[in-house]
C-alpha cells in the first residue's frame, strides 16, 4: 500500500547495510590465544583451527555480499603484547555501483589495527574489486607499540576482466595512517575520481593498469630488507618499486592484469613472511 504521508516528490529511502566486528589476541605462556571477539550486522569473523606451529588466523566475512553506496563496515584487530596473528578475508570484497559518485553515497570500509609492544600482525585481506560507477572511501589506521611489527597488504582491482567488465568511472579514496609509539610514521592517500580509464592511461598515472597493490613492512629492521624485496619485484612483470625509511619498507605494484598482479603479490608476500599464505587465499 502507498503511505499517505509520502508524496510522489519524496525521495525513496534505500536500505543501507551496517556492520562492525573486532577481534583481539593475547599471549599466554608464549602461546597466542583469542582474547575477545565482537561482531554485529553483516560483519563476521571466524577463527579456523590453526595447524601445529601456525599463528592463529582471523577471517573477516562480509555476509552482505559486497559494499553498495551508503553501506558502512568497520573492522578492528588488536594484537596483545608479545602475541602473533594473521588477519585476512574470506574472499574478495566487491564494491557495487552507486547512484551518486560525488561522495554522498560512497561505501565505507574502516579498519583499525593495534599491535602492542613486541606483537606482530600479518594483515592480508584479499583484493577489493570496484565495479563501474562505484564509490568507496576506505581507511586503514595502524598503531604500533614499542618493538611491534606488522606486514600490511591491500589490493585494488578495477572490474573483472574475465567477465568483460570495464570501469569507465568510479570514486576511490584510500587512506593509510601508521603510528609507532604515538608518532605518525606513514601517511598516504590514494584518490581516483572521474574518468577512470582515461586517468589511468597516462604513463605517470597508471600506464593502463587496472590492478594495484601496496605492501608495507613495519619493523625496526625493515630497511635492511630493501634490496632483497627490490630483487623480488624486479624479477616480475609488474610495474613496481620499493623504498625504505623510518623503520618501514613500502612497495607498490601495478599491472593491467589482476591475475598477474595477484600472482606476483603472493610471491612477494611469501618471500617476506617465509610462510604460506592463509588457506582461504587458495579456496
C-alpha positions as CSV (number, residue, x, y, z in Angstrom):
1,X,0.0,0.0,0.0
2,X,1.1,3.6,-0.6
3,X,2.0,5.5,2.5
4,X,-0.4,8.5,2.5
5,X,2.2,10.5,4.3
6,X,4.7,10.1,1.4
7,X,4.2,12.2,-1.6
8,X,5.5,11.4,-5.1
9,X,8.2,14.0,-4.6
10,X,9.6,12.3,-1.6
11,X,12.9,10.5,-2.3
12,X,13.0,6.8,-1.9
13,X,15.0,5.8,1.1
14,X,17.0,2.7,0.4
15,X,18.1,0.3,3.0
16,X,21.8,0.6,3.9
17,X,24.0,-2.2,5.4
18,X,25.9,-1.7,8.6
19,X,28.5,-4.0,10.1
20,X,31.1,-3.9,12.8
21,X,33.4,-6.6,14.0
22,X,36.6,-6.7,16.1
23,X,38.9,-9.4,17.4
24,X,41.9,-9.3,19.9
25,X,44.5,-11.9,20.7
26,X,46.8,-12.2,23.7
27,X,49.9,-14.2,24.5
28,X,49.5,-16.7,27.3
29,X,52.7,-18.6,28.4
30,X,54.2,-17.9,25.0
31,X,51.1,-19.1,23.0
32,X,48.8,-16.7,21.2
33,X,45.2,-17.2,22.1
34,X,41.9,-15.5,21.4
35,X,41.1,-12.8,23.9
36,X,37.9,-11.1,22.7
37,X,35.5,-11.3,19.7
38,X,32.7,-8.9,18.8
39,X,30.5,-8.8,15.7
40,X,27.3,-7.2,14.6
41,X,25.4,-6.7,11.3
42,X,26.9,-8.1,8.2
43,X,30.5,-8.1,9.6
44,X,31.6,-11.5,10.9
45,X,34.9,-13.0,12.0
46,X,35.7,-16.7,12.0
47,X,38.9,-18.2,13.5
48,X,39.7,-21.6,12.0
49,X,41.8,-24.1,14.0
50,X,45.5,-23.4,13.2
51,X,47.8,-26.2,12.2
52,X,50.7,-27.0,14.5
53,X,53.1,-24.2,14.8
54,X,50.8,-21.7,12.9
55,X,49.8,-18.4,14.4
56,X,46.0,-18.0,14.8
57,X,44.2,-16.5,11.8
58,X,41.1,-14.3,11.9
59,X,39.0,-14.4,8.8
60,X,36.8,-11.4,8.1
61,X,33.5,-12.1,6.3
62,X,31.0,-9.6,4.9
63,X,27.8,-11.6,4.8
64,X,26.2,-8.7,2.8
65,X,28.0,-9.9,-0.3
66,X,29.6,-6.6,-1.0
67,X,29.5,-2.9,-0.4
68,X,26.9,-0.7,-2.1
69,X,26.5,3.1,-2.0
70,X,26.0,4.2,1.6
71,X,27.0,0.9,3.2
72,X,29.4,1.1,6.2
73,X,31.6,-1.7,7.6
74,X,34.3,-1.5,10.2
75,X,36.9,-4.0,11.2
76,X,39.1,-3.9,14.3
77,X,42.2,-6.1,15.2
78,X,44.2,-5.9,18.4
79,X,47.3,-7.9,19.0
80,X,48.4,-8.0,22.6
81,X,52.0,-7.7,23.9
82,X,54.2,-10.5,22.5
83,X,51.3,-12.1,20.5
84,X,51.4,-13.0,16.8
85,X,48.4,-13.4,14.5
86,X,47.2,-13.2,10.9
87,X,44.1,-11.4,9.7
88,X,42.6,-12.0,6.2
89,X,39.3,-12.1,4.4
90,X,37.2,-15.0,3.2
91,X,37.0,-13.7,-0.3
92,X,37.5,-10.6,-2.5
93,X,35.4,-7.6,-1.3
94,X,33.1,-6.1,-4.0
95,X,32.1,-2.5,-4.3
96,X,29.0,-2.1,-6.4
97,X,27.5,0.8,-8.5
98,X,26.2,3.7,-6.5
99,X,23.5,6.2,-7.6
100,X,25.9,9.0,-6.8
101,X,29.7,9.1,-7.1
102,X,30.1,12.6,-5.5
103,X,30.8,11.2,-2.1
104,X,27.3,11.5,-0.8
105,X,26.7,7.8,-1.3
106,X,30.1,6.3,-1.0
107,X,30.5,2.9,0.6
108,X,32.9,3.0,3.6
109,X,35.4,0.5,5.0
110,X,37.3,1.4,8.1
111,X,39.9,-0.8,9.6
112,X,41.6,-0.1,12.9
113,X,44.7,-2.2,13.9
114,X,46.6,-2.0,17.2
115,X,49.7,-4.1,17.8
116,X,51.0,-3.8,21.3
117,X,54.7,-4.0,22.4
118,X,56.6,-6.9,20.9
119,X,53.5,-8.1,19.0
120,X,53.2,-8.9,15.3
121,X,50.3,-8.9,12.8
122,X,50.1,-10.0,9.1
123,X,47.2,-8.0,7.6
124,X,46.5,-10.0,4.4
125,X,43.0,-9.3,3.1
126,X,42.2,-10.4,-0.4
127,X,41.5,-7.9,-3.2
128,X,38.8,-5.2,-3.3
129,X,37.1,-5.1,-6.6
130,X,35.5,-1.9,-7.8
131,X,32.7,-2.0,-10.4
132,X,31.8,0.7,-12.8
133,X,30.2,3.8,-11.2
134,X,31.1,2.6,-7.7
135,X,32.3,4.8,-4.9
136,X,34.4,3.8,-1.9
137,X,36.1,5.6,1.0
138,X,38.5,3.2,2.7
139,X,40.7,3.9,5.7
140,X,43.4,1.9,7.4
141,X,44.6,3.1,10.8
142,X,47.5,1.2,12.4
143,X,49.0,1.8,15.8
144,X,52.3,0.1,16.8
145,X,53.7,-0.2,20.3
146,X,57.4,-0.4,21.2
147,X,59.1,-3.2,19.2
148,X,55.8,-4.1,17.5
149,X,55.9,-5.2,13.8
150,X,53.4,-5.7,11.0
151,X,53.1,-6.7,7.4
152,X,50.3,-4.8,5.8
153,X,48.8,-5.6,2.3
154,X,46.0,-4.1,0.3
155,X,44.9,-4.6,-3.3
156,X,42.5,-2.7,-5.6
157,X,41.1,-4.3,-8.8
158,X,39.0,-2.3,-11.3
159,X,36.4,-4.6,-12.7
160,X,36.6,-8.3,-13.6
161,X,38.4,-8.7,-16.9
162,X,37.2,-12.3,-17.3
163,X,33.6,-11.0,-17.3
164,X,34.4,-8.4,-19.8
165,X,33.9,-5.6,-17.3
166,X,35.3,-2.1,-17.8
167,X,35.4,0.6,-15.1
168,X,34.8,3.8,-17.0
169,X,34.2,5.9,-13.9
170,X,34.5,5.5,-10.2
171,X,35.4,7.3,-7.0
172,X,38.0,5.9,-4.7
173,X,39.7,7.5,-1.7
174,X,42.1,5.1,0.1
175,X,43.8,6.4,3.3
176,X,46.6,4.8,5.3
177,X,47.9,6.1,8.6
178,X,50.6,4.3,10.6
179,X,51.8,5.4,14.1
180,X,54.6,4.0,16.1
181,X,54.6,4.7,19.8
182,X,52.3,7.6,19.1
183,X,54.3,9.2,16.3
184,X,52.9,9.3,12.8
185,X,55.4,7.5,10.5
186,X,53.4,6.9,7.4
187,X,50.5,8.8,5.9
188,X,49.3,8.0,2.4
189,X,46.2,8.9,0.5
190,X,45.3,7.5,-3.0
191,X,42.5,9.2,-4.8
192,X,40.9,8.2,-8.1
193,X,37.9,10.1,-9.3
194,X,36.2,10.6,-12.6
195,X,37.0,9.1,-16.0
196,X,39.0,6.2,-14.6
197,X,40.3,4.6,-17.8
198,X,41.4,7.9,-19.2
199,X,43.1,8.9,-15.9
200,X,45.0,5.6,-15.6
201,X,46.0,5.6,-19.3
202,X,48.8,8.1,-18.7
203,X,52.4,6.9,-18.2
204,X,52.6,8.9,-15.0
205,X,49.2,8.0,-13.7
206,X,49.0,4.2,-14.1
207,X,50.2,3.2,-17.6
208,X,47.0,1.4,-18.3
209,X,47.0,-0.6,-15.1
210,X,43.7,-1.9,-13.6
211,X,45.1,-3.6,-10.6
212,X,47.2,-2.1,-7.8
213,X,48.7,-3.3,-4.5
214,X,50.5,-1.7,-1.6
215,X,52.7,-3.6,0.8
216,X,54.2,-2.1,4.0
217,X,56.7,-3.9,6.2
218,X,56.8,-2.1,9.5
219,X,59.7,-3.3,11.5
220,X,62.7,-1.5,13.1
221,X,64.9,-3.8,10.9
222,X,62.8,-3.4,7.8
223,X,65.2,-1.1,5.9
224,X,67.8,-3.9,5.8
225,X,65.4,-5.9,3.6
226,X,65.0,-3.3,0.9
227,X,67.5,-4.8,-1.5
228,X,66.0,-8.3,-1.4
229,X,62.5,-7.0,-1.7
230,X,63.5,-5.0,-4.7
231,X,65.1,-8.1,-6.2
232,X,61.8,-10.0,-5.9
233,X,59.9,-7.1,-7.6
234,X,62.5,-6.8,-10.4
235,X,62.1,-10.5,-11.2
236,X,58.4,-10.0,-12.0
237,X,56.5,-8.2,-14.8
238,X,54.5,-5.7,-12.7
239,X,55.4,-2.0,-12.7
240,X,56.8,-2.0,-9.2
241,X,59.1,-0.2,-6.8
242,X,60.0,-0.1,-3.2
243,X,61.5,2.4,-0.8
244,X,62.7,2.3,2.8
245,X,62.6,4.9,5.6
246,X,62.0,5.2,9.3
247,X,61.7,1.5,10.0
248,X,59.4,0.9,7.0
249,X,59.7,-0.7,3.6
250,X,56.9,0.4,1.2
251,X,56.3,-1.5,-2.0
252,X,53.8,-0.8,-4.7
253,X,52.8,-3.0,-7.7
254,X,50.6,-2.2,-10.7
255,X,49.5,-4.3,-13.7
256,X,46.9,-4.4,-16.4
257,X,46.0,-7.9,-15.3
258,X,44.6,-8.6,-11.8
259,X,45.7,-12.2,-12.2
260,X,49.3,-11.3,-12.8
261,X,49.3,-8.8,-10.0
262,X,47.9,-11.3,-7.5
263,X,50.4,-13.9,-8.5
264,X,53.4,-11.5,-8.1
265,X,52.0,-10.1,-4.9
266,X,51.7,-13.6,-3.4
267,X,55.3,-14.3,-4.5
268,X,56.5,-11.1,-2.7
269,X,54.5,-11.8,0.5
270,X,55.8,-15.4,0.6
271,X,59.3,-14.1,0.4
272,X,58.7,-11.5,3.2
273,X,56.8,-13.9,5.5
274,X,58.8,-17.1,4.8
275,X,55.4,-18.8,5.4
276,X,52.4,-19.9,3.4
277,X,49.6,-17.6,2.5
278,X,46.4,-18.0,4.6
279,X,44.4,-21.1,3.4
280,X,41.4,-19.0,2.3
281,X,43.6,-17.5,-0.4
282,X,43.5,-20.9,-2.1
283,X,39.8,-21.5,-1.8
